[in-house]
Amino acid sequence: MKKLSGVFLIVVFSLFAAIGQGFSQVSDAEINGKVADLLSKMTVEEKIGQMTQISLERMAKNYPAVLEPLELDPKMLREVLIDYHVGSLLNVATSSHSVDRWHEIITQIQDIATKETRLGIPVIYGIDAIHGASYTKDATLFPQSIGMAATWNVDLIKKNGEITAYETRASGIPWNFNPVLGVGRQPLWSRLWETFGEDPYLVSRLGAAYVKGLEGENKGIIAPDKVASCAKHYLGYSFPLSGKDRTPAWIPDRMLREYFVPPFKAAINTGSLTIMANSSEINGIPVHSSYYYLTELLRNELGFKGFVVSDWLDIKNLHEREKVAASHKEAVKTAVMAGIDMSMVPLDFSFYDLLLELVKEGSVPESRIDEAVSRILKVKFKLGLFDNPYPNPDLKTNFASDKFTAINLQAARESMTLLKNNDQILPLSKETKVLVTGPTADKLSYLNGGWTITWQGDREDLYPQNKPSIFKAIQNKIGAGRCDFNGVFAWHGGWACCC
């Protein structure tokens, strides 16, 4: 196991310790008392609003068209937060925002939530900071998880989590939809790169370290430079039979417990505050509809105490895709009674309206609503959102600092994996002709992948132009003078250049 130098570690740990000073410790009993008191004051409408999560683009001016730069519609924002009492928002809506722009967005949201609603309950905002705070401009972007796994360095994974937490919280966002804890045993699956690999022991160790990096050592109150983790996608999501994303898995129970349960158990034992459910099915049973997976296994057996959030559109999908619910209303009832606490709806108010109907007609007991809302409020209290829901401008000081960059460079170096070096071709000689070929060789987006600046990471025009592509890096290494762009030729939609 490779280690950072002692002096360097002391400096970095001192930085995080200084940031975390001054936040008050509150016991679980005290938080439970505050939650119970607040819950007793809430109407059923306010409770269901806390279980509703809406994506940021729904509040954009000109919606459904979402234009850049993003501008929020104050009227729609008030409808979401005041009329529907929505307790959680997510996403970036367009492309990455600067730290200052995130501060404006989060402040605008929390001003309405805490100052214009009856009870002043803050919003919990979530984001996919999958390999660093990738929806914030100029953030420290680490290798994707499969690259981090190749380091085999537990301490480095934890440091990744710490830096990601710091820069995400510096953006004003307290909740990260990560780590991905699916064990990557289906090579056809298009999201394999988001996992820590195929070995359940390695995934468990690295996932737990990352959770600890995000949330900190204390399982009680989350420090102001930390965020809530969201272990996903529970359970078996990474093993679709077809290899296509969000499609059914067929996993014998023994295999499920040997390979796919352990990483989630490790994350729960470490303290992960939230879990996101698998979008699809295991052995013909959609996870969002399964009391066994979401309550008996997750809570009664594995001991999870936080809240469970659905994935994008997945409660609706119980009716529209899986066809296990006869209507959207039945889908809402099934998911909530199975154990889903918050619905990533994400672009309308159908979940709110239908769940309110179900409670008023007695089809869903209010006690189940109270259970879900208590879990959500407890996480908000643990994050300190009731004390201060606003971005902390002091955290901008060390955003993308030299210390963070140095750790990222170490991660990049340790993640490199040399598979072959026949005839000692590497390192490249300046006297050797090199053929650089393919449509991705001169593009930065393919070096970064999904969840980078945009959801798919495919906006080449948004990448920093001072960074070299593979082609330019080779030019820089062996000399650009011998590269003849007159020799560039089209080939199956790609290109090649002889150097």
C-alpha positions in Angstrom: 0.0 0.0 0.0 1.5 3.3 -1.0 1.5 6.1 1.6 1.6 9.9 1.4 4.6 11.4 3.2 4.2 12.0 6.9 4.7 15.7 6.6 2.3 16.1 3.7 -0.4 14.1 5.6 0.0 16.3 8.7 -0.5 19.4 6.6 -3.6 18.1 4.9 -5.1 16.7 8.1 -4.5 20.0 9.8 -6.3 21.8 7.0 -9.4 19.6 7.4 -9.3 19.8 11.2 -9.2 23.6 11.2 -12.2 23.7 8.9 -14.2 21.4 11.1 -13.6 23.2 14.3 -16.5 25.0 15.9 -19.4 22.8 14.9 -21.4 21.6 17.9 -21.9 18.0 18.8 -25.5 16.9 19.3 -26.5 13.5 20.5 -28.9 11.2 18.5 -31.4 11.6 21.4 -31.3 15.4 21.1 -31.8 15.2 17.3 -34.6 12.7 17.7 -36.3 15.1 20.1 -36.0 18.0 17.7 -37.3 15.8 14.8 -40.3 14.7 16.9 -41.1 18.2 17.9 -41.0 19.5 14.4 -43.0 16.6 13.0 -45.7 17.3 15.5 -46.2 20.7 14.0 -46.3 19.6 10.4 -49.4 19.2 8.2 -49.7 16.1 6.1 -49.1 18.3 3.0 -45.8 19.6 4.5 -44.7 16.1 5.4 -45.3 14.8 1.8 -43.4 17.8 0.5 -40.4 16.6 2.4 -40.6 13.3 0.6 -40.7 15.0 -2.8 -37.5 15.7 -4.8 -37.6 18.0 -7.9 -34.8 18.6 -10.4 -33.5 22.2 -10.7 -34.4 22.6 -14.4 -38.1 22.5 -13.4 -37.5 26.0 -11.9 -35.7 27.4 -14.9 -37.0 30.3 -16.8 -38.4 29.2 -20.2 -38.9 25.6 -18.9 -39.2 23.1 -20.6 -36.5 24.8 -22.6 -33.5 25.2 -20.3 -31.1 27.9 -21.5 -27.5 28.8 -20.6 -26.7 30.6 -18.4 -29.3 29.1 -16.1 -31.8 31.5 -14.6 -34.4 30.5 -12.1 -38.0 31.5 -12.2 -38.8 33.0 -8.8 -42.5 32.3 -9.3 -42.0 28.6 -10.0 -39.4 28.3 -7.2 -42.0 29.6 -4.8 -44.6 27.2 -6.2 -42.3 24.3 -5.6 -41.1 25.3 -2.1 -44.2 27.1 -0.7 -47.2 25.6 -2.5 -45.8 22.0 -2.7 -43.5 22.2 0.4 -40.8 20.4 -1.5 -37.9 19.4 0.8 -35.2 18.4 -1.7 -33.8 19.6 -5.0 -31.1 18.1 -7.2 -29.1 18.3 -10.4 -27.3 21.1 -12.3 -29.9 21.7 -15.0 -27.4 22.9 -17.6 -23.6 22.6 -17.2 -21.3 23.2 -14.3 -21.6 26.5 -12.4 -18.9 28.5 -10.8 -18.7 28.4 -7.0 -20.1 31.9 -6.8 -23.0 31.0 -9.1 -23.8 27.9 -7.0 -23.8 30.2 -3.9 -26.4 32.5 -5.6 -28.5 29.5 -6.6 -28.5 27.8 -3.2 -29.0 31.1 -1.4 -32.0 31.9 -3.5 -33.5 28.5 -2.7 -32.8 28.6 1.0 -34.1 32.1 1.4 -37.5 31.0 0.2 -37.4 27.6 2.1 -36.3 29.1 5.5 -37.8 32.6 5.4 -41.1 32.3 3.4 -42.5 28.9 4.4 -44.5 28.3 7.6 -42.0 26.2 9.4 -38.7 27.3 7.7 -37.5 23.8 7.0 -34.3 24.0 4.8 -33.9 22.2 1.5 -31.4 19.3 1.2 -29.7 19.7 -2.2 -28.2 16.7 -3.9 -25.6 16.4 -6.7 -23.7 13.7 -8.5 -20.1 14.5 -7.5 -18.9 11.2 -8.8 -15.2 11.9 -9.3 -14.8 15.2 -7.5 -17.2 18.2 -7.5 -17.7 17.7 -11.2 -20.6 20.1 -11.5 -18.6 23.0 -10.2 -16.2 24.8 -12.5 -12.5 24.4 -11.8 -13.0 21.7 -9.2 -10.5 19.0 -8.4 -11.5 16.1 -10.7 -10.1 12.7 -9.7 -9.8 9.6 -11.9 -13.1 7.8 -12.2 -13.8 5.2 -9.6 -12.5 2.3 -11.7 -9.2 4.2 -12.0 -9.2 5.0 -8.3 -9.7 1.3 -7.6 -6.6 0.5 -9.6 -4.5 2.4 -7.0 -5.5 -0.2 -4.3 -4.8 2.7 -1.9 -7.5 2.9 0.8 -6.0 6.1 2.3 -6.0 7.8 -1.1 -9.7 6.8 -1.7 -10.6 8.4 1.7 -8.7 11.5 0.7 -10.6 11.6 -2.5 -13.8 11.6 -0.4 -12.5 14.4 1.8 -11.6 16.7 -1.0 -14.8 15.9 -2.9 -16.8 16.7 0.2 -14.9 19.9 0.8 -15.4 21.3 -2.7 -19.0 20.1 -2.9 -19.8 21.8 0.4 -17.8 24.8 -0.7 -20.3 25.0 -3.6 -23.1 25.1 -1.0 -24.3 21.5 -1.6 -24.5 19.1 1.4 -25.4 15.8 -0.3 -23.5 13.7 -2.8 -25.1 10.9 -4.8 -22.0 8.7 -4.4 -20.3 6.2 -3.9 -21.4 3.7 -6.6 -21.2 0.3 -4.7 -22.3 -2.0 -7.5 -19.7 -4.8 -8.0 -18.6 -4.6 -11.6 -19.0 -8.2 -12.7 -20.9 -7.6 -16.0 -18.3 -6.4 -18.5 -21.0 -5.5 -21.0 -22.5 -3.0 -18.6 -22.0 0.6 -19.9 -21.4 2.1 -16.4 -18.7 -0.3 -15.3 -16.3 2.7 -15.0 -18.3 4.1 -12.1 -17.6 1.1 -9.9 -14.6 0.2 -7.8 -14.2 -3.0 -9.8 -15.2 -6.7 -9.7 -14.0 -7.8 -6.3 -16.5 -7.4 -3.4 -13.8 -7.1 -0.8 -12.0 -4.3 -2.6 -15.3 -2.5 -3.4 -16.3 -2.8 0.3 -13.0 -1.5 1.6 -12.8 1.4 -0.9 -16.5 2.2 -0.6 -16.3 2.4 3.2 -13.2 4.6 3.0 -14.9 7.0 0.5 -18.0 7.2 2.8 -15.7 8.1 5.7 -14.0 10.7 3.6 -17.3 12.3 2.7 -18.9 12.2 6.1 -16.0 12.2 8.5 -15.0 10.1 11.4 -18.0 11.1 13.6 -21.2 9.2 12.9 -23.2 11.9 14.7 -23.0 15.4 13.4 -21.5 16.1 9.9 -18.8 18.8 10.0 -19.4 22.0 7.9 -16.8 20.8 5.3 -18.4 17.3 4.9 -21.5 16.0 3.1 -23.9 13.2 3.4 -23.1 10.2 1.2 -25.6 8.2 -0.9 -24.6 4.6 -1.4 -26.0 3.4 -4.7 -27.6 1.7 -6.5 -29.0 -0.7 -3.9 -29.0 -3.7 -5.0 -27.6 -5.7 -7.9 -27.8 -2.7 -10.3 -24.3 -3.4 -11.8 -25.2 -6.9 -13.0 -27.9 -6.5 -15.7 -28.4 -9.7 -17.6 -28.4 -7.8 -21.0 -25.5 -5.5 -20.1 -27.8 -2.5 -20.8 -28.3 0.1 -18.1 -31.4 -0.1 -16.0 -32.4 -3.5 -17.2 -33.2 -6.7 -15.1 -30.7 -8.7 -13.2 -30.9 -12.4 -12.4 -28.9 -13.2 -9.3 -29.3 -16.3 -7.1 -29.6 -15.3 -3.4 -26.3 -16.9 -2.5 -24.5 -14.9 -5.2 -26.4 -11.7 -4.2 -25.2 -12.1 -0.6 -21.7 -13.1 -1.5 -20.9 -10.4 -4.1 -23.5 -7.6 -4.0 -24.6 -7.1 -0.4 -21.2 -6.8 1.3 -20.3 -3.3 -0.1 -23.6 -1.9 1.1 -23.2 -3.5 4.5 -19.7 -1.9 4.8 -21.1 1.5 3.9 -23.9 1.2 6.4 -21.5 0.1 9.1 -19.4 3.2 8.3 -22.4 5.4 8.7 -23.7 6.2 5.2 -26.7 8.5 5.8 -28.7 7.8 2.6 -29.1 5.1 0.0 -30.4 5.2 -3.6 -32.4 2.3 -4.9 -31.6 0.2 -7.9 -33.6 1.4 -10.9 -34.5 -2.1 -12.2 -35.3 -5.6 -11.1 -33.7 -8.6 -9.3 -35.2 -11.9 -10.4 -38.3 -10.2 -11.8 -38.9 -8.1 -8.7 -38.4 -4.3 -9.2 -36.4 -3.1 -6.2 -38.5 0.0 -5.8 -41.5 -2.2 -5.2 -39.8 -4.7 -2.9 -40.5 -4.7 0.9 -38.1 -7.5 1.2 -35.1 -5.6 -0.3 -35.9 -2.2 1.1 -37.1 -3.1 4.5 -36.5 -6.7 5.6 -33.0 -6.9 4.2 -31.8 -3.3 4.2 -33.2 -2.2 7.5 -34.0 -5.3 9.6 -31.0 -7.3 8.6 -28.3 -4.8 7.5 -29.3 -2.2 10.1 -29.6 0.9 7.9 -31.1 3.9 9.7 -31.0 6.7 7.2 -33.4 7.4 4.3 -33.9 5.8 0.9 -34.3 7.9 -2.2 -35.6 6.6 -5.5 -33.6 7.0 -8.7 -34.8 9.2 -11.6 -38.4 8.5 -12.5 -38.3 5.1 -11.0 -41.5 5.2 -9.1 -43.4 6.1 -12.2 -41.5 3.3 -14.0 -43.2 0.7 -11.8 -46.3 1.5 -13.9 -44.8 2.6 -17.2 -41.9 0.2 -17.6 -42.0 -2.7 -15.2 -45.8 -2.9 -15.4 -46.2 -4.1 -11.8 -48.6 -1.3 -10.9 -51.9 -0.7 -12.7 -51.6 3.1 -12.4 -49.2 5.8 -11.2 -51.2 6.0 -8.0 -50.7 2.3 -7.3 -47.0 2.7 -8.1 -46.6 5.5 -5.5 -48.4 3.4 -2.9 -46.3 0.3 -3.6 -43.0 2.1 -3.5 -43.7 4.1 -0.3 -45.0 1.0 1.5 -42.0 -1.0 0.3 -39.6 1.5 1.9 -38.9 4.4 -0.4 -38.7 7.6 1.7 -38.1 10.2 -0.9 -39.1 10.2 -4.6 -36.8 11.7 -7.3 -39.9 12.5 -9.2 -38.2 14.6 -10.8 -40.0 17.1 -13.1 -43.6 17.3 -11.9 -45.8 17.1 -8.8 -47.4 13.7 -9.5 -45.8 12.0 -6.5 -47.0 14.7 -4.1 -50.5 14.8 -5.5 -51.0 11.0 -5.6 -49.4 10.4 -2.1 -51.6 13.0 -0.6 -54.7 11.3 -2.1 -53.5 7.9 -0.8 -53.0 9.3 2.8 -56.4 11.1 2.8 -58.2 8.0 1.7 -56.4 5.8 4.2 -54.5 3.7 1.6 -51.2 4.8 3.1 -51.1 5.3 6.8 -49.8 8.6 8.1 -47.5 6.7 10.4 -45.6 5.5 7.3 -45.3 9.1 6.2 -44.1 10.1 9.7 -41.4 7.4 9.5 -40.1 8.6 6.2 -40.1 12.3 7.1 -38.4 11.6 10.4 -35.5 9.9 8.6 -35.2 12.8 6.2 -35.4 15.5 8.9 -32.8 13.6 10.9 -30.3 13.8 8.1 -31.0 17.5 7.7 -30.3 18.0 11.4 -27.1 16.0 11.2 -25.9 18.1 8.3 -26.4 21.3 10.4 -28.9 22.7 7.8 -31.2 24.0 10.5 -28.4 25.9 12.0 -27.0 27.3 8.7 -28.4 26.1 5.4 -26.4 28.6 3.4 -23.1 28.2 1.5 -20.0 29.0 3.6 -17.9 31.6 1.7 -14.9 30.7 3.9 -14.6 27.3 2.2 -13.8 29.0 -1.1 -10.3 29.7 0.3 -9.0 26.2 -0.3 -11.2 25.3 -3.3 -9.0 23.5 -5.9 -5.9 24.3 -3.8 -2.4 23.2 -4.5 -2.7 20.6 -1.7 -5.7 19.1 -3.4 -4.1 19.2 -6.8 -1.1 17.3 -5.4 -3.2 14.6 -4.0 -5.1 14.4 -7.3 -1.8 14.0 -9.2 -0.8 11.2 -6.9 -4.1 9.5 -7.6 -3.7 9.9 -11.3 -0.1 8.4 -11.2 -1.1 5.5 -9.0 -4.2 4.7 -11.1 -2.1 4.1 -14.2 -1.9 0.4 -15.2 0.6 -0.9 -17.6 -0.8 -4.0 -19.3 1.9 -4.7 -21.8 5.2 -3.1 -22.9 6.3 -5.4 -25.7 9.9 -4.7 -26.9 10.1 -1.9 -24.4 8.3 0.6 -26.6 7.7 2.7 -23.5 8.9 5.2 -22.7 8.5 6.7 -26.1 11.7 7.8 -27.9 12.0 11.1 -29.6 13.7 9.2 -32.5 10.6 6.9 -33.0 7.7 7.5 -35.4 4.4 7.3 -33.6 1.0 6.8 -35.1 -1.8 8.5 -33.0 -5.1 7.4 -34.4 -8.8 7.4 -33.6 -11.6 9.9 -33.2 -11.0 10.3 -29.4 -7.3 10.9 -29.5 -7.5 14.7 -29.7 -10.5 15.2 -27.4 -10.6 16.0 -23.7 -14.1 14.7 -23.0 -13.0 11.1 -23.5 -10.3 11.5 -20.9 -12.9 12.5 -18.3 -16.0 10.5 -19.0 -19.5 11.0 -17.6 -20.5 13.2 -14.8 -18.0 15.8 -15.9 -19.2 19.4 -16.4 -22.4 17.9 -17.9 -24.3 14.6 -17.3 -22.6 12.7 -20.1 -19.4 14.7 -20.0 -19.6 15.2 -23.7 -19.4 19.0 -24.2 -15.9 19.3 -25.6 -16.3 23.1 -25.8 -16.6 23.4 -22.0 -13.3 21.7 -21.2 -10.3 23.9 -20.2 -8.3 24.4 -23.3 -5.0 24.6 -21.5 -5.1 20.8 -20.8 -3.6 18.5 -23.4 -5.4 15.7 -25.2 -3.5 12.3 -25.7 -2.4 13.5 -29.1 -1.1 16.9 -27.8 0.6 15.2 -24.8 2.5 12.9 -27.2 3.4 15.8 -29.3 4.7 17.6 -26.2 6.7 14.6 -25.2 8.4 13.6 -28.5 8.2 16.8 -30.4 5.6 18.4 -32.6 7.9 19.4 -35.4 7.7 16.0 -37.0 3.9 15.9 -37.1 2.4 16.6 -40.5 -1.2 17.6 -40.4 -1.3 17.3 -44.1 -1.3 13.6 -43.5 -4.5 13.6 -41.5 -7.1 11.5 -43.3 -10.7 10.4 -42.7 -11.1 6.7 -41.6 -14.4 5.3 -40.5 -15.4 8.6 -38.9 -12.1 9.0 -37.2 -8.7 10.4 -38.1 -5.1 9.6 -37.9 -1.9 11.5 -37.8 1.6 10.3 -38.3 4.3 11.8 -36.1 
